[in-house]
Structures are given as C-alpha cells and as structure tokens.
C-alpha cells in the first residue's frame, strides 16, 4: 500500500498544477475574438497596407478582442460604399479620394480616426534613359496609373494641373496595372511616365527594373491614408476603433524596428500574396524593399503630431486646396482625434523587444 501512495499523491499534485495554467488559458481563450471587416481600396492584398495587415499575425488585433478580415474592393468609391452599407466596419481611405468624391456626390457619414500613412508618398517615374527632366515636359505624352479608381490618378491630375497643364486635354492617361506589370509597361515605353506611390515603386525596384524620378518641387502636404468608419458605428463601438488603432500603432512600431521581420510576418499571414520567387528567404528579401519604402511615413514629420495616428486638420485643408475643392464646408466633420490618446496607451518598449527577437 505504501508503495502506491507516492505515485498517487504525485499524480494528484501534477494534475492540480497542470490545471492552473490550463484554466487560465481557457478563461482567456473562451472569449472568441469579434471579427471586423476591412474594405481595402486596392485590387489585391499589397505591402502598402503592411501596418494594418500584419497585426493579425502578430496578435495585436487579438489583444483587443478582435480578428480582422480584409477584402480588396478595387477603388476608393467601392470602399466607401462598403462602409456606407455595412459590408465593412473599417476602411483605409486617402483624404484626397474621399474629399473628391464628397465634392461631387456627397460623402456618406464617414469619420477618419487614425492616420496610418502620412504624406507625401507619390512620385512620377520615368526610364533612366528618358530625355524627360520635368513634369511640364509630359505635355502630349501618355502617363500610366495603376487604375482610374485609386488615389494616384487623382494626385496625378493635380500634379499635372500644378505644372500648368490641363489633365483632361494636355496628356493621355493609361491604366497599366500595379507593381511589376506597370514597371514593364514603362520599360517597354508604352507609357512615358508612371505616377504611383512608394511601395509600388519598391515592388518594381525589387523586380530589378530601374527607375528615375521627375522632381516634384515642394511636395504638398497631401496623400495621407486614414482608417475610417461610419460615423454612427464609431459612436456606438469606440472600443473596437481604439483596438484597431492600437494594433496598427503597434505594428507600425514593429515595422520601423525590424522591417525584415515585418516582411516575414506578412508572408506568413498572406502566403498567396508573397512574391513568386523560389524560397521563403528570397520572398522576404523581395518584400522587405517595398516595406522599407513605406515605413518612414508611419509617423508624421510635423513636430506638433506627437502620437501614433494623430490627425492634422491642416492636411485636410491643404488637400482640398490642392485639388481645388471649394464646396466642402467645414472639413473637421471628416476626422476626429478623440480616440488617439487611448490608442497610444500601450507598452512601446515591449513591442520593440518583440520586433528585435521576431523570426525573419
């Protein structure tokens, strides 16, 4: 009998000990994350959205009791429509596209509450051998954009107008697709120039296609990308919006600390969107380039904007002025900073340490 008491006591003790952490995990995992839907104005999952895509893999959305699902809908207007009719809870929208639509047909009640990318991200690329030296020399030329539903087309028209030309009559426009496809169109001289944004140029560079950029004098303080929600949804579900903003802030810090680890996380979360190269490490090599192009824009250069995601009213005013939109009234109805204080209440040192030790 005595020989059986020790094993029995030992088994009871072990079972009791094991139950303690198991019970703790069960308590936390029993709360199923709430699924929130993101509408993306692009045609596909792309690294331009890395800082709101990788929080799902890194667990930052789950920290706030959320799980995010992403749907590329192809254009700013389609993303706004998805918000308006409730098919999406959140959307990443450029101020320029949102304001232009609002000036023409009136915008649904949408509020931006977190700025995930600050200005200025656009460029006008030509072949290195091109004789063109300025935007003004594009008169009569064909200019490429990825498609006519995204913000670079709006911005491209404004840049042409700023160079003293009529974007409707003095140049020709051609939708040539995104990334490498556009780079090939430029290389084959189907277009004289390509107007796009930073991460797209990074994808072209990663494919080995050389680019040269026409100078943009005094780039305007426009082109920011904002996380938006229906105004009523934001009033009814502020905790969800705070959770989304905080997850993106954490991921932005993670990317800036270790862009290679961010590229790894992106590929692990979206393997079908990874560059089509031979190995995981080569995929990380290729993706790290566009991610590095974008990451400087995660924080504002304005010394008055000290917090992650903080929105400047000046940017909205300058955007409307740059696009010659004069019928919008009070622009403050489009954005709020009311949630930013709570968004920034997280342990930044912990995120930095996680990034430094993350797989890459």
C-alpha positions as CSV (number, residue, x, y, z in Angstrom):
1,X,0.0,0.0,0.0
2,X,2.7,2.5,0.9
3,X,4.4,1.9,-2.4
4,X,1.2,3.2,-4.1
5,X,0.7,6.3,-2.0
6,X,3.6,8.3,-3.5
7,X,2.7,7.8,-7.2
8,X,-0.9,8.6,-6.4
9,X,-0.1,11.7,-4.5
10,X,2.4,12.7,-7.2
11,X,-0.3,12.3,-9.9
12,X,-2.8,14.3,-8.0
13,X,-0.3,17.1,-7.4
14,X,0.8,17.1,-11.1
15,X,-2.8,17.2,-12.2
16,X,-3.6,20.1,-9.9
17,X,-0.6,22.0,-11.1
18,X,-1.3,21.5,-14.7
19,X,-4.9,22.6,-14.2
20,X,-3.8,26.0,-13.0
21,X,-2.4,27.4,-16.3
22,X,-4.8,25.4,-18.3
23,X,-7.7,27.1,-16.5
24,X,-6.1,30.5,-17.1
25,X,-5.7,29.8,-20.8
26,X,-9.3,28.6,-21.1
27,X,-10.6,31.7,-19.4
28,X,-8.8,33.9,-21.9
29,X,-9.3,31.8,-25.0
30,X,-13.0,31.2,-24.3
31,X,-13.7,34.8,-25.4
32,X,-13.9,34.4,-29.2
33,X,-12.5,37.4,-30.9
34,X,-15.0,39.6,-32.7
35,X,-14.5,39.6,-36.4
36,X,-14.3,43.0,-38.0
37,X,-14.3,43.6,-41.8
38,X,-11.8,45.8,-43.6
39,X,-12.5,47.2,-47.1
40,X,-9.3,47.8,-49.0
41,X,-9.4,50.3,-51.9
42,X,-6.8,48.2,-53.8
43,X,-7.4,45.3,-56.2
44,X,-5.3,42.9,-54.1
45,X,-3.5,42.4,-50.8
46,X,-0.4,44.5,-51.1
47,X,2.6,45.6,-48.9
48,X,1.4,49.2,-48.9
49,X,-1.0,48.0,-46.2
50,X,1.5,46.1,-44.1
51,X,0.9,48.0,-40.9
52,X,-2.7,47.1,-40.8
53,X,-2.4,43.6,-42.3
54,X,0.3,42.1,-40.1
55,X,-1.3,42.8,-36.7
56,X,-3.5,39.7,-37.3
57,X,-0.4,37.5,-37.5
58,X,1.4,39.3,-34.6
59,X,-1.6,39.0,-32.3
60,X,-2.2,42.7,-31.9
61,X,-5.8,42.6,-33.0
62,X,-6.5,39.7,-30.7
63,X,-5.0,41.8,-27.8
64,X,-8.1,43.9,-28.2
65,X,-10.5,41.0,-28.6
66,X,-10.7,41.4,-32.4
67,X,-9.9,39.5,-35.5
68,X,-9.6,41.3,-38.8
69,X,-10.8,40.2,-42.3
70,X,-9.6,42.0,-45.3
71,X,-11.3,42.4,-48.7
72,X,-9.8,44.3,-51.6
73,X,-12.7,46.1,-53.3
74,X,-10.7,47.9,-56.1
75,X,-11.3,51.6,-55.6
76,X,-11.9,54.3,-53.0
77,X,-15.5,54.7,-54.0
78,X,-16.1,51.0,-53.6
79,X,-14.5,51.0,-50.2
80,X,-16.7,54.0,-49.2
81,X,-19.8,52.2,-50.4
82,X,-18.8,49.1,-48.4
83,X,-18.7,51.2,-45.3
84,X,-21.9,53.0,-46.0
85,X,-24.0,49.9,-46.5
86,X,-22.4,48.0,-43.6
87,X,-20.5,45.4,-45.6
88,X,-17.3,46.7,-43.9
89,X,-16.7,48.1,-40.4
90,X,-13.5,49.9,-41.3
91,X,-11.7,51.1,-44.5
92,X,-8.3,52.6,-45.3
93,X,-9.1,55.7,-47.3
94,X,-7.0,58.5,-48.7
95,X,-8.1,62.0,-47.9
96,X,-7.8,63.2,-51.5
97,X,-10.1,60.5,-52.8
98,X,-12.6,60.8,-50.1
99,X,-12.8,64.6,-50.5
100,X,-13.1,64.5,-54.2
101,X,-16.0,62.0,-54.0
102,X,-17.6,64.1,-51.3
103,X,-17.3,67.3,-53.5
104,X,-19.1,65.6,-56.4
105,X,-21.8,63.5,-54.9
106,X,-21.6,64.0,-51.2
107,X,-19.9,61.5,-48.9
108,X,-21.8,59.1,-46.6
109,X,-21.2,59.9,-42.9
110,X,-17.7,58.6,-42.6
111,X,-15.1,59.6,-40.0
112,X,-11.4,59.1,-40.1
113,X,-10.0,58.3,-36.6
114,X,-6.4,57.2,-37.2
115,X,-3.8,58.3,-39.8
116,X,-1.8,55.2,-40.8
117,X,0.4,56.8,-43.5
118,X,1.5,60.4,-43.6
119,X,2.3,62.5,-46.7
120,X,4.0,62.5,-49.2
121,X,4.1,59.1,-50.9
122,X,3.6,59.8,-54.6
123,X,6.2,60.0,-57.4
124,X,6.5,60.4,-61.2
125,X,8.8,57.7,-62.6
126,X,10.4,57.5,-66.0
127,X,13.0,55.2,-67.6
128,X,16.6,56.2,-66.6
129,X,17.3,56.8,-70.3
130,X,14.3,59.0,-70.8
131,X,15.0,62.6,-72.0
132,X,12.3,64.0,-69.8
133,X,13.5,66.2,-67.0
134,X,10.4,67.8,-65.6
135,X,6.7,67.1,-65.2
136,X,6.0,70.0,-67.6
137,X,7.6,68.1,-70.4
138,X,4.9,65.4,-70.2
139,X,2.6,67.6,-72.3
140,X,1.3,65.4,-75.1
141,X,2.7,62.2,-73.5
142,X,0.9,59.1,-72.2
143,X,1.0,58.8,-68.4
144,X,0.4,55.5,-66.7
145,X,-1.5,54.9,-63.5
146,X,-2.4,51.5,-61.9
147,X,-6.2,52.2,-62.5
148,X,-8.6,55.1,-62.5
149,X,-10.2,54.3,-59.2
150,X,-7.2,54.8,-56.8
151,X,-5.7,57.9,-55.3
152,X,-2.6,58.2,-57.6
153,X,-4.9,59.1,-60.5
154,X,-6.4,61.9,-58.5
155,X,-3.0,63.0,-57.4
156,X,-1.6,62.7,-60.9
157,X,-4.2,65.0,-62.3
158,X,-3.4,67.6,-59.6
159,X,0.4,67.4,-60.3
160,X,-0.3,67.9,-64.0
161,X,-2.5,70.9,-63.2
162,X,0.2,72.3,-60.9
163,X,2.6,72.1,-63.8
164,X,0.4,74.4,-65.8
165,X,-1.4,71.8,-67.9
166,X,-5.0,70.6,-68.3
167,X,-5.0,66.9,-67.2
168,X,-8.0,66.3,-69.4
169,X,-6.6,67.5,-72.7
170,X,-2.8,68.1,-72.4
171,X,-1.8,64.5,-71.5
172,X,-3.1,61.0,-72.2
173,X,-3.9,58.5,-69.4
174,X,-3.5,54.8,-69.5
175,X,-4.3,52.2,-66.8
176,X,-1.4,49.7,-66.8
177,X,-1.9,47.8,-63.6
178,X,0.1,47.6,-60.4
179,X,3.6,46.8,-59.4
180,X,5.8,44.9,-61.8
181,X,3.2,45.0,-64.6
182,X,3.4,48.8,-64.6
183,X,7.2,48.7,-64.5
184,X,7.2,46.5,-67.6
185,X,4.9,49.0,-69.4
186,X,7.3,51.8,-68.6
187,X,10.3,49.8,-69.6
188,X,8.7,48.9,-72.9
189,X,7.9,52.6,-73.4
190,X,4.1,52.0,-73.7
191,X,3.9,55.0,-71.3
192,X,6.3,57.9,-70.9
193,X,5.9,58.2,-67.2
194,X,4.2,56.3,-64.4
195,X,2.5,58.0,-61.4
196,X,2.3,55.8,-58.4
197,X,3.1,55.5,-54.7
198,X,6.1,54.4,-52.7
199,X,5.5,50.7,-52.1
200,X,4.5,50.1,-55.7
201,X,7.8,51.6,-56.8
202,X,9.5,49.4,-54.2
203,X,7.9,46.3,-55.9
204,X,9.2,47.5,-59.3
205,X,12.7,48.0,-57.8
206,X,12.6,44.5,-56.3
207,X,12.0,43.1,-59.7
208,X,15.2,44.7,-61.0
209,X,13.5,47.4,-63.1
210,X,15.4,50.7,-62.8
211,X,13.5,54.0,-62.4
212,X,14.3,57.7,-62.4
213,X,12.0,60.2,-60.8
214,X,11.0,63.6,-62.1
215,X,11.4,66.3,-59.4
216,X,8.3,67.5,-57.5
217,X,9.0,70.9,-56.1
218,X,7.7,71.5,-52.6
219,X,5.6,68.3,-52.4
220,X,2.2,69.3,-50.9
221,X,1.2,68.0,-47.5
222,X,-1.4,65.7,-49.0
223,X,-1.9,62.0,-49.6
224,X,-2.3,60.6,-46.1
225,X,-4.2,57.4,-45.6
226,X,-6.7,57.1,-42.8
227,X,-8.6,54.4,-41.1
228,X,-12.2,55.3,-41.3
229,X,-15.5,54.0,-40.0
230,X,-19.2,55.1,-40.3
231,X,-19.7,58.0,-38.0
232,X,-22.5,56.2,-36.2
233,X,-20.5,53.0,-35.9
234,X,-17.7,55.0,-34.3
235,X,-20.1,56.4,-31.7
236,X,-21.5,53.0,-30.9
237,X,-18.3,51.0,-31.0
238,X,-15.4,53.2,-29.8
239,X,-13.6,50.3,-28.1
240,X,-13.3,48.5,-31.4
241,X,-11.9,51.5,-33.2
242,X,-9.4,52.1,-30.3
243,X,-8.4,48.4,-30.6
244,X,-7.9,48.7,-34.4
245,X,-5.9,51.9,-34.0
246,X,-3.7,50.5,-31.2
247,X,-3.0,47.3,-33.2
248,X,-1.9,49.4,-36.2
249,X,0.2,51.6,-34.0
250,X,2.0,48.6,-32.5
251,X,2.5,47.1,-36.0
252,X,3.9,50.4,-37.3
253,X,6.4,50.5,-34.5
254,X,7.2,46.8,-35.2
255,X,7.9,47.6,-38.9
256,X,10.1,50.5,-38.1
257,X,12.1,48.5,-35.7
258,X,12.6,45.4,-37.9
259,X,11.2,45.7,-41.4
260,X,12.6,42.3,-42.3
261,X,10.6,40.6,-39.5
262,X,7.6,42.5,-40.8
263,X,8.1,41.1,-44.3
264,X,8.3,37.6,-42.8
265,X,5.0,38.2,-40.8
266,X,3.3,39.5,-43.9
267,X,4.3,36.4,-45.9
268,X,3.2,34.0,-43.1
269,X,-0.2,35.7,-42.9
270,X,-0.8,36.1,-46.6
271,X,1.3,33.4,-48.4
272,X,-0.6,33.7,-51.6
273,X,0.3,37.4,-51.8
274,X,4.0,36.8,-51.4
275,X,6.4,37.4,-54.3
276,X,6.6,34.5,-56.6
277,X,10.2,33.5,-56.0
278,X,11.9,30.3,-55.1
279,X,12.3,30.3,-51.3
280,X,10.9,32.0,-48.2
281,X,14.1,33.9,-47.7
282,X,14.0,35.3,-51.2
283,X,10.4,36.2,-50.7
284,X,11.4,38.1,-47.6
285,X,14.2,39.8,-49.5
286,X,11.8,41.0,-52.2
287,X,9.1,42.2,-49.8
288,X,11.4,44.0,-47.5
289,X,12.1,46.6,-50.2
290,X,8.6,48.0,-50.6
291,X,8.0,47.8,-46.8
292,X,11.1,49.9,-46.3
293,X,9.8,52.5,-48.8
294,X,6.6,52.9,-46.8
295,X,7.8,52.7,-43.2
296,X,9.1,56.3,-42.9
297,X,5.6,57.5,-43.5
298,X,4.1,55.8,-40.4
299,X,5.0,58.8,-38.2
300,X,4.4,62.5,-39.1
301,X,7.3,64.8,-39.7
302,X,5.2,67.6,-38.1
303,X,6.6,68.2,-34.6
304,X,3.1,69.0,-33.4
305,X,1.9,65.5,-34.1
306,X,3.5,63.5,-31.3
307,X,1.3,60.5,-31.1
308,X,0.8,57.5,-33.4
309,X,-2.1,58.1,-35.7
310,X,-2.7,61.7,-34.7
311,X,-4.5,63.7,-37.5
312,X,-3.7,67.2,-38.6
313,X,-6.6,69.4,-39.8
314,X,-4.1,71.3,-41.9
315,X,-3.6,68.3,-44.1
316,X,-7.3,68.1,-44.9
317,X,-7.4,71.9,-45.6
318,X,-4.3,71.6,-47.9
319,X,-5.7,68.6,-49.7
320,X,-8.9,70.4,-50.5
321,X,-7.0,73.4,-51.7
322,X,-4.6,71.4,-53.8
323,X,-7.5,69.6,-55.5
324,X,-9.4,72.9,-55.9
325,X,-12.3,71.7,-53.9
326,X,-14.2,74.7,-52.6
327,X,-17.7,73.3,-51.8
328,X,-17.0,71.0,-48.8
329,X,-17.7,73.4,-45.9
330,X,-16.2,72.5,-42.5
331,X,-13.7,69.8,-43.1
332,X,-13.4,68.8,-39.4
333,X,-16.6,66.7,-39.9
334,X,-14.4,64.2,-41.8
335,X,-12.0,63.3,-38.9
336,X,-11.5,63.1,-35.2
337,X,-8.6,62.8,-32.7
338,X,-10.9,61.9,-29.8
339,X,-9.6,58.3,-29.6
340,X,-5.9,58.9,-30.2
341,X,-5.0,59.3,-26.5
342,X,-6.3,55.8,-25.7
343,X,-4.9,54.3,-28.9
344,X,-1.4,55.3,-27.7
345,X,-1.7,53.6,-24.3
346,X,0.4,50.6,-24.9
347,X,3.9,49.4,-23.9
348,X,6.1,50.6,-26.8
349,X,9.3,49.0,-25.3
350,X,7.6,45.6,-25.3
351,X,6.8,46.0,-29.0
352,X,10.3,47.0,-29.8
353,X,11.7,44.0,-28.0
354,X,9.3,41.7,-29.7
355,X,10.3,43.1,-33.1
356,X,14.0,42.7,-32.3
357,X,13.6,39.0,-31.5
358,X,11.0,38.1,-34.1
359,X,11.6,35.5,-36.8
360,X,12.9,36.9,-40.1
